[in-house]
């Protein structure tokens, strides 16, 4: 697990699905959901429910929209229509952890091409 993560402070349903040697790189908590980024995949939890769990090559698009005086909107769109896109409200106090996760995802997507 990444040194910046405190495993005791984070609960995410995808933890139980991690493969041996899979490394958690970031966990970003938003208003009603959390995003887990490993070296192999991205997973979104809505409370205790795992709403999305896909490898990076199954990710089509991510959009992060910031507006004045409103929570930002994070949209995660999988490649396959059977996987439901995720729309996540992100309050300003969570921008830093979410953008860190986005930077990791973006770097990984760039390497896939």
ZARO-636489 format. One line per field, with one value per residue: residue number from 1; residue in one letter; x, y, z of N, C-alpha, C in turn. Coordinates in nm, 2 decimals, always signed. Example, Ala and Ser with C-alpha at 12.3 -4.5 7.8 and 13.67 -1.06 7.14 Angstrom:
REM residues 2
nr <- c(1,2) .
rest <- c(a,s) .
nxx <- c(+1.32,+1.28) .
nyy <- c(-0.57,-0.22) .
nzz <- c(+0.78,+0.71) .
caxx <- c(+1.23,+1.37) .
cayy <- c(-0.45,-0.11) .
cazz <- c(+0.78,+0.71) .
cxx <- c(+1.32,+1.29) .
cyy <- c(-0.33,+0.00) .
czz <- c(+0.78,+0.79) .
This chain:
REM residues 113
nr <- c(1,2,3,4,5,6,7,8,9,10,11,12,13,14,15,16,17,18,19,20,21,22,23,24,25,26,27,28,29,30,31,32,33,34,35,36,37,38,39,40,41,42,43,44,45,46,47,48,49,50,51,52,53,54,55,56,57,58,59,60,61,62,63,64,65,66,67,68,69,70,71,72,73,74,75,76,77,78,79,80,81,82,83,84,85,86,87,88,89,90,91,92,93,94,95,96,97,98,99,100,101,102,103,104,105,106,107,108,109,110,111,112,113) .
rest <- c(x,x,x,x,x,x,x,x,x,x,x,x,x,x,x,x,x,x,x,x,x,x,x,x,x,x,x,x,x,x,x,x,x,x,x,x,x,x,x,x,x,x,x,x,x,x,x,x,x,x,x,x,x,x,x,x,x,x,x,x,x,x,x,x,x,x,x,x,x,x,x,x,x,x,x,x,x,x,x,x,x,x,x,x,x,x,x,x,x,x,x,x,x,x,x,x,x,x,x,x,x,x,x,x,x,x,x,x,x,x,x,x,x) .
nxx <- c(+0.08,+0.05,+0.26,+0.15,-0.11,-0.34,-0.42,-0.59,-0.76,-0.92,-1.19,-1.29,-1.49,-1.36,-1.12,-1.13,-1.12,-0.87,-0.59,-0.32,-0.01,-0.11,-0.10,-0.23,-0.27,-0.40,-0.67,-0.96,-1.19,-1.52,-1.83,-2.05,-1.93,-1.64,-1.32,-1.10,-0.77,-0.55,-0.25,-0.34,-0.62,-0.93,-1.17,-1.49,-1.68,-2.00,-2.10,-2.13,-2.15,-2.01,-1.97,-1.84,-1.58,-1.31,-1.04,-0.77,-0.76,-1.02,-1.14,-1.29,-1.32,-1.25,-1.38,-1.34,-1.51,-1.51,-1.68,-1.77,-1.85,-1.99,-2.00,-1.75,-1.77,-1.71,-1.68,-1.68,-1.63,-1.68,-1.55,-1.72,-2.07,-2.22,-2.11,-2.19,-2.17,-2.01,-2.10,-1.99,-2.01,-1.78,-1.66,-1.50,-1.30,-1.20,-1.07,-0.79,-0.71,-0.86,-0.77,-0.51,-0.55,-0.66,-0.44,-0.28,-0.44,-0.46,-0.19,-0.15,-0.34,-0.22,+0.01,-0.10,-0.17) .
nyy <- c(-0.12,+0.23,+0.46,+0.70,+0.65,+0.57,+0.28,+0.20,+0.41,+0.41,+0.26,+0.05,-0.12,-0.26,-0.34,-0.60,-0.74,-0.72,-0.84,-1.07,-0.90,-0.67,-0.32,-0.06,+0.27,+0.51,+0.65,+0.82,+1.02,+1.13,+1.32,+1.12,+0.90,+0.69,+0.67,+0.42,+0.36,+0.14,-0.02,-0.15,-0.11,+0.08,+0.16,+0.22,+0.31,+0.32,+0.41,+0.11,-0.04,-0.17,+0.01,+0.03,-0.15,-0.18,-0.26,-0.05,-0.05,-0.07,+0.16,+0.45,+0.73,+1.02,+1.29,+1.60,+1.84,+2.17,+2.42,+2.75,+2.81,+2.56,+2.20,+2.01,+1.81,+1.48,+1.26,+0.93,+0.73,+0.41,+0.19,-0.02,-0.05,-0.19,-0.15,+0.09,+0.44,+0.66,+0.93,+1.17,+1.38,+1.62,+1.78,+2.10,+2.07,+1.82,+1.82,+1.80,+1.53,+1.39,+1.50,+1.40,+1.12,+1.13,+1.22,+1.00,+0.81,+0.93,+0.92,+0.65,+0.58,+0.72,+0.57,+0.34,+0.37) .
nzz <- c(+0.00,-0.07,+0.08,+0.17,+0.23,+0.49,+0.61,+0.81,+0.83,+0.61,+0.44,+0.20,-0.03,-0.24,-0.14,-0.05,-0.29,-0.40,-0.57,-0.51,-0.46,-0.58,-0.57,-0.38,-0.47,-0.44,-0.25,-0.28,-0.12,-0.17,-0.17,-0.15,-0.24,-0.30,-0.44,-0.55,-0.64,-0.79,-0.89,-1.10,-1.15,-1.13,-0.89,-0.78,-0.50,-0.36,-0.07,+0.10,-0.13,-0.42,-0.69,-0.93,-1.08,-1.26,-1.49,-1.60,-1.88,-1.95,-1.92,-2.05,-2.04,-1.83,-1.66,-1.50,-1.35,-1.25,-1.08,-0.98,-0.64,-0.60,-0.55,-0.71,-1.01,-1.07,-1.34,-1.44,-1.70,-1.82,-2.08,-2.18,-2.23,-2.04,-1.80,-1.56,-1.60,-1.37,-1.16,-0.96,-0.68,-0.57,-0.29,-0.22,-0.02,-0.07,-0.31,-0.35,-0.28,-0.47,-0.71,-0.70,-0.73,-0.98,-1.13,-1.11,-1.25,-1.50,-1.58,-1.60,-1.81,-2.02,-2.06,-2.16,-2.43) .
caxx <- c(+0.00,+0.12,+0.30,+0.07,-0.24,-0.35,-0.52,-0.69,-0.86,-0.99,-1.27,-1.34,-1.53,-1.27,-1.00,-1.15,-1.10,-0.74,-0.51,-0.19,+0.08,-0.17,-0.07,-0.32,-0.19,-0.47,-0.81,-1.01,-1.33,-1.60,-1.95,-2.12,-1.86,-1.50,-1.25,-0.98,-0.68,-0.44,-0.16,-0.41,-0.76,-1.00,-1.29,-1.58,-1.77,-2.11,-2.13,-2.07,-2.17,-1.90,-2.05,-1.76,-1.45,-1.26,-0.90,-0.75,-0.79,-1.17,-1.18,-1.30,-1.30,-1.27,-1.40,-1.35,-1.56,-1.51,-1.76,-1.77,-1.96,-2.06,-1.91,-1.70,-1.83,-1.62,-1.75,-1.60,-1.71,-1.62,-1.56,-1.83,-2.19,-2.27,-2.06,-2.26,-2.08,-2.02,-2.11,-1.95,-1.99,-1.66,-1.65,-1.37,-1.20,-1.15,-1.01,-0.65,-0.70,-0.92,-0.68,-0.40,-0.60,-0.68,-0.31,-0.23,-0.52,-0.42,-0.05,-0.17,-0.40,-0.13,+0.10,-0.18,-0.17) .
cayy <- c(+0.00,+0.35,+0.51,+0.81,+0.60,+0.51,+0.17,+0.20,+0.52,+0.39,+0.14,+0.05,-0.26,-0.32,-0.40,-0.75,-0.80,-0.70,-0.95,-1.07,-0.81,-0.55,-0.21,+0.05,+0.39,+0.62,+0.64,+0.96,+1.02,+1.24,+1.33,+1.00,+0.78,+0.69,+0.61,+0.35,+0.35,+0.05,-0.02,-0.23,-0.08,+0.18,+0.11,+0.33,+0.26,+0.41,+0.35,-0.03,-0.10,-0.15,+0.06,+0.01,-0.21,-0.21,-0.24,+0.07,-0.06,-0.07,+0.30,+0.53,+0.88,+1.08,+1.43,+1.66,+1.97,+2.25,+2.54,+2.84,+2.79,+2.43,+2.09,+1.97,+1.68,+1.38,+1.16,+0.82,+0.66,+0.29,+0.16,-0.11,+0.01,-0.27,-0.08,+0.22,+0.56,+0.71,+1.07,+1.18,+1.52,+1.63,+1.91,+2.16,+2.01,+1.69,+1.84,+1.76,+1.39,+1.35,+1.53,+1.31,+1.00,+1.16,+1.22,+0.86,+0.74,+0.99,+0.87,+0.51,+0.58,+0.77,+0.46,+0.23,+0.40) .
cazz <- c(+0.00,-0.08,+0.21,+0.20,+0.27,+0.62,+0.58,+0.92,+0.81,+0.48,+0.42,+0.06,-0.06,-0.33,-0.07,-0.04,-0.42,-0.44,-0.61,-0.45,-0.51,-0.63,-0.49,-0.37,-0.49,-0.39,-0.22,-0.27,-0.07,-0.21,-0.08,-0.13,-0.30,-0.29,-0.56,-0.52,-0.76,-0.77,-1.01,-1.21,-1.18,-1.06,-0.83,-0.71,-0.40,-0.32,+0.06,+0.11,-0.26,-0.52,-0.81,-1.05,-1.06,-1.39,-1.52,-1.67,-2.02,-1.97,-1.89,-2.17,-2.02,-1.70,-1.66,-1.37,-1.38,-1.13,-1.09,-0.86,-0.54,-0.61,-0.55,-0.85,-1.06,-1.13,-1.42,-1.48,-1.81,-1.87,-2.22,-2.21,-2.18,-1.93,-1.67,-1.55,-1.57,-1.23,-1.15,-0.82,-0.63,-0.49,-0.22,-0.24,+0.07,-0.12,-0.44,-0.35,-0.29,-0.59,-0.82,-0.69,-0.79,-1.13,-1.19,-1.13,-1.35,-1.63,-1.62,-1.64,-1.94,-2.12,-2.09,-2.23,-2.57) .
cxx <- c(+0.09,+0.15,+0.21,-0.07,-0.23,-0.46,-0.62,-0.80,-0.95,-1.06,-1.32,-1.37,-1.44,-1.15,-1.01,-1.13,-0.96,-0.67,-0.38,-0.09,+0.02,-0.15,-0.17,-0.23,-0.27,-0.62,-0.86,-1.16,-1.40,-1.72,-2.02,-2.05,-1.71,-1.44,-1.12,-0.90,-0.57,-0.35,-0.22,-0.55,-0.81,-1.13,-1.36,-1.67,-1.87,-2.15,-2.06,-2.08,-2.06,-1.98,-1.97,-1.62,-1.39,-1.11,-0.89,-0.78,-0.94,-1.23,-1.18,-1.26,-1.32,-1.28,-1.41,-1.39,-1.58,-1.59,-1.75,-1.88,-2.04,-1.96,-1.87,-1.78,-1.72,-1.70,-1.65,-1.68,-1.63,-1.64,-1.69,-1.96,-2.26,-2.22,-2.11,-2.16,-2.11,-2.01,-2.10,-1.94,-1.87,-1.65,-1.51,-1.26,-1.14,-1.08,-0.87,-0.63,-0.76,-0.83,-0.55,-0.43,-0.61,-0.54,-0.26,-0.31,-0.47,-0.28,-0.07,-0.24,-0.31,-0.03,+0.03,-0.18,-0.05) .
cyy <- c(+0.12,+0.41,+0.63,+0.77,+0.54,+0.40,+0.16,+0.31,+0.51,+0.26,+0.15,-0.09,-0.33,-0.38,-0.55,-0.82,-0.78,-0.83,-0.95,-0.98,-0.69,-0.44,-0.10,+0.18,+0.51,+0.58,+0.78,+0.95,+1.15,+1.25,+1.20,+0.88,+0.80,+0.62,+0.55,+0.33,+0.25,+0.06,-0.10,-0.18,+0.04,+0.12,+0.22,+0.26,+0.37,+0.35,+0.21,-0.10,-0.07,-0.12,+0.03,-0.05,-0.26,-0.19,-0.11,+0.07,-0.06,+0.07,+0.38,+0.67,+0.91,+1.23,+1.49,+1.81,+2.05,+2.38,+2.62,+2.81,+2.67,+2.32,+2.06,+1.84,+1.60,+1.28,+1.06,+0.74,+0.53,+0.27,+0.08,-0.05,-0.07,-0.22,+0.06,+0.33,+0.61,+0.86,+1.10,+1.33,+1.52,+1.77,+1.96,+2.11,+1.88,+1.70,+1.78,+1.61,+1.33,+1.38,+1.44,+1.17,+1.02,+1.16,+1.08,+0.79,+0.80,+0.94,+0.73,+0.50,+0.63,+0.65,+0.35,+0.25,+0.35) .
czz <- c(+0.00,+0.06,+0.26,+0.25,+0.41,+0.61,+0.69,+0.90,+0.69,+0.48,+0.28,+0.02,-0.16,-0.27,-0.07,-0.18,-0.47,-0.47,-0.53,-0.53,-0.58,-0.53,-0.49,-0.38,-0.44,-0.35,-0.20,-0.23,-0.12,-0.12,-0.05,-0.18,-0.27,-0.40,-0.51,-0.65,-0.72,-0.89,-1.12,-1.24,-1.10,-1.01,-0.76,-0.62,-0.37,-0.18,+0.06,-0.03,-0.35,-0.65,-0.94,-1.01,-1.19,-1.40,-1.60,-1.82,-2.05,-1.94,-2.02,-2.15,-1.87,-1.72,-1.52,-1.39,-1.25,-1.16,-0.97,-0.77,-0.54,-0.59,-0.69,-0.88,-1.12,-1.21,-1.47,-1.58,-1.85,-2.02,-2.26,-2.15,-2.06,-1.80,-1.67,-1.52,-1.43,-1.23,-1.00,-0.78,-0.54,-0.42,-0.23,-0.14,+0.03,-0.26,-0.45,-0.36,-0.42,-0.71,-0.82,-0.76,-0.94,-1.20,-1.21,-1.24,-1.49,-1.67,-1.67,-1.78,-2.05,-2.16,-2.16,-2.38,-2.64) .
